[in-house]
Amino acid sequence: MEIPASFREGDHAVFIEVYKLFHARLFRWFLKRVYFHDTAMDLTQQSFMRLWQYRESLSLDHELEKRVFIVGRSVLINHLKKEATQKKLKAEAGRHLPVGSEPVNDLYQERAGEVNAAIQTLPSVRKRVITLKAFHGFSNKEIAQQLHISVKTVEDHVTKAFRHIRQVVALF
């Protein structure tokens, strides 16, 4: 099935049909990969939200079914990256605790607060870019499309934002 022109133009009825057609299959696909019902549901919803959000820029090179699963794969990769980063942060926080003590969320929360404070000091566009990148898992290309800037500009903002955050967090 090709991507209908009315879908790309924002026809909600066509989107609902696409949702009904692929929702269960995409959900099962996620469930096989993440093993948790709630996570699979969230990822399925994120996939359809992203499909709708970027409907106007969908490539006509792929059929609709393939496009749905391409978006799903991207959402899954972003989820797995975010999960790995969180595990790494928790492990890092656990290493700084005295021997014999249990890892506590306090250190993790403190670090998260420092990072959030550093992000709040960024210029507005850079703050938006780093929020989309780090917290929402968007790719540089997706951020560039959403903010109507070049991919190189996004890369520059990300680099400068991370440098700034490291400097500010080091001061705490």
Residue pairs with C-beta under 8 A, 6 or more apart in sequence:
1 63
1 64
1 65
2 60
2 63
2 64
3 58
3 60
3 63
3 64
3 67
4 11
4 14
4 64
6 14
7 14
7 15
7 18
7 55
7 64
8 55
8 56
8 58
9 56
10 55
10 56
15 52
15 55
18 51
18 64
18 68
19 48
22 64
22 65
22 68
23 44
23 48
26 44
26 47
26 48
26 68
26 69
26 72
27 40
27 41
27 44
29 69
29 72
30 39
30 40
30 43
30 44
30 72
30 76
31 37
31 40
33 76
34 40
34 43
34 76
34 79
39 79
43 72
43 75
43 76
43 79
44 72
46 75
47 68
47 71
47 72
47 75
50 71
50 74
50 75
51 58
51 67
51 68
51 71
54 71
54 142
54 145
57 145
58 67
59 67
62 70
74 139
75 137
78 137
78 138
79 137
81 137
82 137
89 108
89 111
90 103
90 108
93 103
93 107
93 108
93 111
94 103
96 107
97 103
97 104
97 107
111 169
114 168
114 169
114 172
115 165
115 169
117 168
118 164
118 165
118 168
118 169
119 127
119 130
119 131
119 161
119 165
120 127
121 164
121 168
122 130
122 161
122 164
125 147
125 149
125 157
126 157
126 160
126 161
126 164
127 161
128 147
129 143
129 147
129 154
129 157
129 158
129 161
130 157
130 158
130 161
130 162
130 165
132 138
132 142
132 143
132 146
133 140
133 143
133 154
133 158
138 146
140 151
140 154
140 155
140 158
141 151
143 154
144 150
144 151
144 153
144 154
147 154
